[in-house]
Amino acid sequence: MTIALIALAILFLLLLLEVPIAIAMLAVGIGGFASIVGLPAAGYMAADSAYRTVHSYNLSVIPLFILMGNLINRAEISKELFDFAYRFVGHLRGGLAIATVISGGMFSAVCGSSLATAATMGRIAYPSMKRYGYDDGLASGSIAAAGTLGIMVPPSVALIVYGVLTQTDIGKLFIAGVVPGILGALLYIGAVMFSTRVHPNSGPAGERSSWGERFNALKSVGAVVVLFGIVIGGIYGNLFTPTEAAGVGSVGALAITLWRRKLTLRSFFETLGETAVMSATIFFILVGAQIFGNFINVAGFTAALQSLVAGLDLPAWAMMMLIILLYVVLGCVLESMSMLLLTIPIIYPLVLSLGFDPIWFGIIVVTLIEIALITPPVGMNVYILQGVLPGVPLKRMFAGVGYFVLADIIRIALLLLLPGLVLWLPGLM
């Protein structure tokens, strides 16, 4: 236990010194393991963990879905998605911000990256909102919040990582994220409507579009909507596994990009290179997480934590509230993926011992990570957006996400009180 606590302190220190999380977990995991059972055993454990992780069939879903997202980015579909949403809701007060939430959710569903969604929508949606006189806080807040939906709406890399770390069915995790993702988008829309009611001048209404314009906008995004439906519908209908769905999605994304004439031979190889780098980075992080988790187990930290919880004699729901509070605090100082990788090896066995469903807990954790993406001082979506919109002060952006953070807190409360929102669809598979 003493070794484990010292190792955790060293790990947090390395992260504060901005050491990459994969290297930090690798070093602490091997060093801690060696201090308990010896260096030769630690070396064997590290090699075995790396081999088993990289050769896992389940992990082949990661590069395929990343490739799908990169190809969709190349297709430059985001502007059409924003125009489609604007045609239907742009005439409402705050309509452009609502359109940003809708199109951001749709784009993140096929892109799979919260940061990429925030950066892309910042370039597309912000100029339109400024042209109509939108408040900087509402404009930037809606863009940053819309980007967070990418980590929940399938295909989600965070859900894949959680599934790999906990050996939970990735297909069921994807389907479980659908309702909470839609709920998050609806609550964000409610946050926009509430904000414009309190501050009427912050989001003026735009022009009303004709049904002909709306139909044309729908046609322009029809291929992406069909692709998303095939991928998710195929998993839900048990037509193919998540890995097969990722393959189908990649081929479909390639077809859309070629059809829109947005892909040259050079850009295709650049896309493959980007996919390889991103996939290797995630694999390296996962190897570090597995080695760190092995050290935590051999040190007896998890068993000691479970004994401590049993000694407190608190009801399961009270322990869950403490776990949620822990994630909220960690989200203020840790990057979102770091928070997931650091905590799951420690917290997940405790959650199982308390009798909670692993799929439900996965969705709760990812929702908490979404909140971390927009809360200070380490809200990555806000920092990415600030790089795209240097003219908007960072303080103004963080103030603008306030209503959206409140919407996320409401969503967490609903998921806690009504677990069926998460478990209903997976239960029908």
C-alpha positions in Angstrom: 0.0 0.0 0.0 2.8 2.4 0.9 4.5 1.7 -2.5 1.2 2.2 -4.3 0.5 5.6 -2.6 4.0 6.8 -3.3 3.7 5.6 -7.0 0.4 7.5 -7.4 2.0 10.7 -6.0 4.9 10.3 -8.4 2.4 9.7 -11.3 0.5 12.9 -10.5 3.8 14.8 -10.2 4.9 13.6 -13.6 1.6 14.7 -15.1 1.9 18.1 -13.6 5.3 18.3 -15.2 3.6 17.6 -18.5 5.2 14.2 -19.0 3.1 12.4 -21.6 0.6 10.2 -19.8 1.6 7.0 -21.7 5.3 7.4 -20.6 4.3 8.4 -17.0 2.0 5.3 -16.5 4.6 3.1 -18.2 7.4 4.3 -15.9 5.4 4.2 -12.7 3.8 0.8 -13.5 7.1 -0.9 -14.4 9.0 0.8 -11.5 6.3 0.0 -8.9 5.9 -3.6 -10.2 9.6 -4.1 -10.0 9.8 -2.8 -6.4 7.3 -5.5 -5.4 8.2 -8.6 -7.4 11.6 -7.8 -9.0 12.8 -6.3 -12.2 12.8 -9.5 -14.4 9.2 -10.2 -13.6 8.3 -6.5 -14.3 10.0 -6.7 -17.7 8.1 -9.9 -18.6 4.8 -8.3 -17.4 5.5 -5.2 -19.5 6.3 -7.2 -22.6 3.4 -9.5 -22.2 0.9 -6.6 -21.6 2.2 -4.7 -24.7 1.9 -7.8 -26.9 -1.5 -8.7 -25.7 -2.8 -5.1 -26.0 -1.5 -4.4 -29.5 -2.6 -7.9 -30.8 -6.2 -7.6 -29.4 -8.8 -8.0 -32.1 -11.1 -5.6 -30.3 -8.6 -2.8 -30.7 -8.7 -3.0 -34.5 -11.9 -1.0 -34.2 -9.9 2.1 -33.2 -7.8 2.7 -36.4 -10.9 1.9 -38.5 -13.1 4.4 -36.8 -10.3 7.0 -36.8 -9.9 6.5 -40.5 -13.7 6.9 -41.0 -13.6 10.2 -39.1 -10.5 11.5 -40.9 -12.1 10.7 -44.3 -15.3 12.5 -43.3 -13.2 15.5 -42.3 -11.6 15.4 -45.8 -15.1 15.4 -47.3 -15.7 18.8 -45.7 -19.3 17.9 -44.8 -19.4 20.1 -41.7 -20.6 23.2 -43.5 -23.5 21.3 -45.1 -24.5 19.9 -41.7 -24.5 23.4 -40.2 -26.6 24.7 -43.1 -29.0 21.8 -42.8 -29.6 22.6 -39.1 -29.8 26.3 -39.7 -32.5 25.9 -42.3 -34.8 24.2 -39.8 -34.2 26.2 -36.6 -32.3 29.4 -37.7 -35.5 31.5 -37.5 -35.8 30.9 -33.7 -34.3 33.1 -31.1 -30.8 31.6 -30.5 -31.4 29.6 -33.6 -27.8 29.8 -34.9 -26.6 28.5 -31.5 -29.2 25.7 -31.6 -28.1 24.8 -35.2 -24.5 24.7 -33.9 -25.5 22.1 -31.2 -27.4 20.0 -33.7 -24.8 20.1 -36.5 -22.0 19.6 -33.9 -23.6 16.5 -32.6 -24.1 15.1 -36.1 -20.6 15.9 -37.2 -19.1 14.4 -34.0 -21.2 11.3 -34.6 -19.3 10.5 -37.8 -16.0 12.3 -36.8 -15.6 10.7 -33.4 -13.5 13.6 -32.0 -14.6 16.3 -29.6 -11.6 18.5 -30.2 -11.9 18.2 -34.0 -15.6 19.1 -33.8 -15.0 22.1 -31.7 -12.2 23.4 -34.0 -14.3 22.8 -37.2 -17.5 24.3 -35.9 -15.6 27.3 -34.6 -14.5 28.1 -38.1 -18.0 27.6 -39.6 -20.5 28.6 -37.0 -18.8 31.5 -35.2 -18.7 33.9 -38.2 -22.4 33.4 -38.9 -23.3 34.1 -35.3 -21.2 37.2 -35.2 -22.8 38.5 -38.4 -26.2 38.3 -36.6 -24.8 40.0 -33.5 -24.6 37.0 -31.1 -22.9 37.5 -27.8 -19.4 36.0 -27.7 -20.1 34.0 -24.6 -23.2 32.3 -26.1 -21.5 31.8 -29.5 -18.3 30.2 -28.1 -20.1 28.3 -25.3 -22.5 26.6 -27.8 -19.5 25.6 -30.0 -17.4 24.2 -27.2 -20.4 22.3 -25.7 -21.5 20.9 -29.1 -17.9 19.4 -29.4 -18.3 17.4 -26.2 -21.0 15.3 -27.8 -18.3 13.6 -29.9 -17.1 11.7 -26.9 -20.5 10.2 -26.2 -22.3 9.7 -29.5 -21.0 6.5 -31.1 -18.5 5.8 -32.5 -16.7 7.1 -29.5 -13.0 6.5 -28.8 -13.6 7.0 -25.1 -16.2 4.2 -25.0 -13.9 2.0 -27.0 -11.1 2.6 -24.5 -13.4 2.0 -21.5 -14.6 -1.2 -23.1 -11.1 -2.5 -23.7 -9.9 -1.6 -20.1 -13.0 -3.2 -18.5 -13.6 -6.0 -21.0 -17.1 -4.6 -21.5 -19.1 -5.2 -24.8 -18.2 -2.3 -27.1 -21.3 -2.7 -29.2 -23.6 -2.4 -26.2 -21.6 0.6 -25.0 -22.1 2.3 -28.4 -25.9 1.6 -28.3 -26.1 2.7 -24.6 -24.6 6.1 -25.6 -27.3 6.9 -28.1 -30.1 8.0 -25.7 -27.7 10.0 -23.3 -26.1 11.6 -26.4 -29.5 12.7 -27.7 -30.5 13.8 -24.2 -27.3 15.9 -24.0 -28.0 17.6 -27.3 -31.6 18.4 -26.1 -30.4 19.8 -22.8 -27.8 21.9 -24.6 -30.6 23.3 -26.8 -32.6 24.0 -23.6 -29.5 25.9 -22.3 -29.5 28.0 -25.4 -33.2 28.8 -25.1 -32.9 29.6 -21.4 -29.8 31.9 -22.0 -31.6 33.8 -24.8 -34.7 34.2 -22.6 -32.6 35.6 -19.7 -30.5 37.7 -22.2 -32.8 38.4 -25.2 -30.1 40.3 -27.2 -27.5 37.6 -26.9 -28.9 35.4 -29.7 -31.2 37.2 -32.3 -33.3 35.2 -34.6 -32.2 34.6 -38.2 -34.3 34.3 -41.4 -36.9 31.7 -41.9 -36.1 29.2 -44.7 -38.6 27.8 -47.2 -39.4 24.1 -47.2 -37.7 23.9 -50.6 -34.5 25.2 -49.0 -34.8 22.8 -46.1 -35.3 19.8 -48.5 -32.2 20.8 -50.5 -30.2 21.1 -47.3 -31.4 17.6 -46.2 -30.3 16.1 -49.6 -26.8 17.5 -49.2 -26.3 15.6 -45.9 -28.3 12.5 -46.7 -25.3 10.3 -47.5 -23.7 11.0 -44.1 -27.0 10.4 -42.2 -27.4 7.0 -44.1 -23.8 6.1 -43.3 -24.3 6.7 -39.6 -27.6 4.8 -39.7 -25.9 1.8 -41.4 -23.0 1.7 -38.9 -25.1 2.1 -35.7 -28.1 0.2 -37.1 -25.9 -2.7 -38.1 -24.5 -3.0 -34.6 -27.9 -2.7 -33.0 -29.4 -5.3 -35.3 -26.5 -7.7 -34.8 -25.7 -7.6 -38.5 -22.1 -7.1 -37.8 -19.7 -6.6 -34.9 -18.3 -3.1 -33.9 -15.0 -3.9 -35.8 -17.0 -4.9 -38.9 -19.1 -1.8 -38.5 -15.9 0.3 -38.4 -14.8 -1.4 -41.6 -18.1 -0.7 -43.3 -18.0 2.9 -42.0 -14.5 3.5 -43.4 -15.5 2.2 -46.8 -18.6 4.3 -46.8 -16.7 7.4 -45.7 -14.1 6.8 -48.5 -17.0 6.5 -51.0 -18.5 9.8 -49.8 -15.2 11.6 -50.0 -14.5 10.3 -53.5 -18.1 11.2 -54.6 -17.6 14.8 -53.4 -14.2 14.9 -55.2 -12.3 15.9 -52.1 -9.7 13.2 -52.1 -6.5 13.1 -54.2 -3.8 10.4 -54.0 -1.6 12.7 -51.9 -4.4 13.6 -49.4 -5.4 9.9 -49.2 -1.9 8.9 -48.1 -1.8 11.9 -45.7 -5.1 10.6 -44.2 -3.7 7.2 -43.8 -0.6 8.7 -42.1 -2.7 10.8 -39.7 -4.7 7.7 -38.8 -1.6 5.6 -38.2 -0.1 8.3 -35.9 -3.4 8.8 -33.9 -3.9 5.0 -33.6 -0.3 4.3 -32.4 -0.7 7.1 -29.8 -3.9 5.6 -28.4 -2.3 2.1 -28.4 0.8 3.4 -26.6 -1.5 5.0 -24.0 -3.5 1.8 -23.6 -0.3 -0.3 -23.0 0.7 2.2 -20.3 -2.7 2.0 -18.7 -2.6 -1.9 -18.7 0.8 -2.0 -17.1 -0.2 0.6 -14.5 -3.4 -1.4 -13.8 -1.3 -4.6 -13.3 0.9 -2.7 -10.8 -2.2 -1.4 -8.9 -3.5 -5.0 -8.6 -0.3 -6.6 -7.5 0.2 -3.9 -4.9 -3.2 -4.8 -3.4 -4.5 -1.2 -3.8 -7.9 -2.2 -5.2 -8.5 -4.8 -2.6 -7.5 -2.4 0.2 -9.9 0.3 -1.3 -12.7 -2.2 -1.3 -12.0 -3.1 2.3 -12.0 0.6 3.2 -15.3 1.1 1.5 -16.8 -1.9 3.3 -15.6 -0.5 6.6 -17.3 2.8 5.9 -20.7 1.0 5.7 -22.2 3.5 3.3 -25.0 2.7 1.0 -24.1 2.1 -2.7 -25.7 5.3 -3.9 -23.6 7.4 -1.4 -20.4 5.8 -2.7 -21.4 6.5 -6.2 -21.9 10.2 -5.3 -18.4 10.2 -3.8 -17.0 8.7 -7.0 -18.8 11.3 -9.1 -17.4 14.1 -6.9 -14.0 12.6 -7.4 -14.3 12.8 -11.2 -15.6 16.4 -11.0 -12.6 17.4 -9.0 -10.1 15.5 -11.2 -11.8 17.0 -14.3 -10.7 20.4 -13.1 -7.0 19.5 -13.1 -6.6 16.5 -15.6 -7.1 16.2 -19.3 -10.2 14.0 -20.0 -8.5 10.9 -21.5 -5.9 11.0 -18.7 -8.7 11.0 -16.2 -10.3 7.9 -17.7 -7.1 5.9 -18.0 -5.9 6.8 -14.5 -9.1 6.1 -12.6 -10.6 3.0 -14.3 -8.1 0.5 -13.1 -8.7 1.7 -9.5 -12.4 2.6 -9.5 -13.9 -0.1 -11.8 -13.4 -3.1 -9.5 -14.9 -1.0 -6.6 -18.0 -0.1 -8.8 -18.5 -3.8 -9.6 -18.3 -4.8 -5.9 -21.0 -2.2 -5.2 -23.3 -4.0 -7.7 -23.5 -1.3 -10.4 -23.9 -2.2 -14.1 -20.6 -1.8 -16.0 -22.3 -0.4 -19.1 -24.3 2.2 -17.1 -21.1 3.2 -15.2 -19.3 3.6 -18.5 -21.8 6.1 -19.7 -21.7 7.9 -16.4 -17.9 8.2 -16.6 -18.0 9.4 -20.2 -20.6 12.0 -19.3 -18.3 13.3 -16.5 -15.5 13.4 -19.0 -17.7 15.6 -21.3 -18.1 18.0 -18.4 -14.3 18.1 -17.9 -13.8 19.1 -21.6 -15.5 22.5 -20.9 -14.7 23.3 -17.3 -11.8 25.4 -16.1 -8.8 25.3 -15.8 -8.2 22.4 -18.2 -11.3 22.5 -20.5 -9.6 21.2 -23.7 -12.5 22.1 -26.0 -12.3 25.7 -24.8 -8.6 25.9 -25.3 -8.8 24.4 -28.8 -11.6 26.9 -29.6 -9.5 29.8 -28.3 -6.8 28.8 -30.8 -9.4 29.1 -33.6 -10.9 32.3 -32.2 -8.0 34.3 -30.7 -10.1 37.4 -30.7 -12.5 36.0 -28.0 -11.0 36.2 -24.4 -10.6 32.9 -22.7 -12.5 34.2 -19.6 -15.4 35.1 -21.9 -15.4 31.5 -23.3 -15.4 29.9 -19.9 -18.2 32.2 -18.8 -20.2 31.2 -21.9 -20.2 27.5 -21.1 -21.8 28.0 -17.7 -25.4 27.2 -18.8 -24.1 24.1 -20.7 -22.3 22.8 -17.6 -25.6 23.2 -15.7 -27.3 21.2 -18.5 -24.7 18.4 -18.1 -25.3 18.3 -14.3 -29.0 17.8 -15.0 -28.2 15.0 -17.4 -26.0 13.3 -14.8 -28.9 13.5 -12.3 -31.3 12.0 -14.8 -28.9 9.1 -15.7 -28.5 8.4 -12.0 -32.2 8.5 -11.2 -33.3 6.7 -14.4 -30.7 4.0 -15.3 -33.2 2.8 -18.0 -32.1 5.8 -20.1 -28.8 4.0 -20.6 -29.8 0.3 -20.3 -33.0 0.2 -22.3 -31.6 0.0 -25.8 -28.7 -2.4 -25.0 -31.3 -4.6 -23.3 -33.2 -4.9 -26.6 -30.1 -6.1 -28.5 
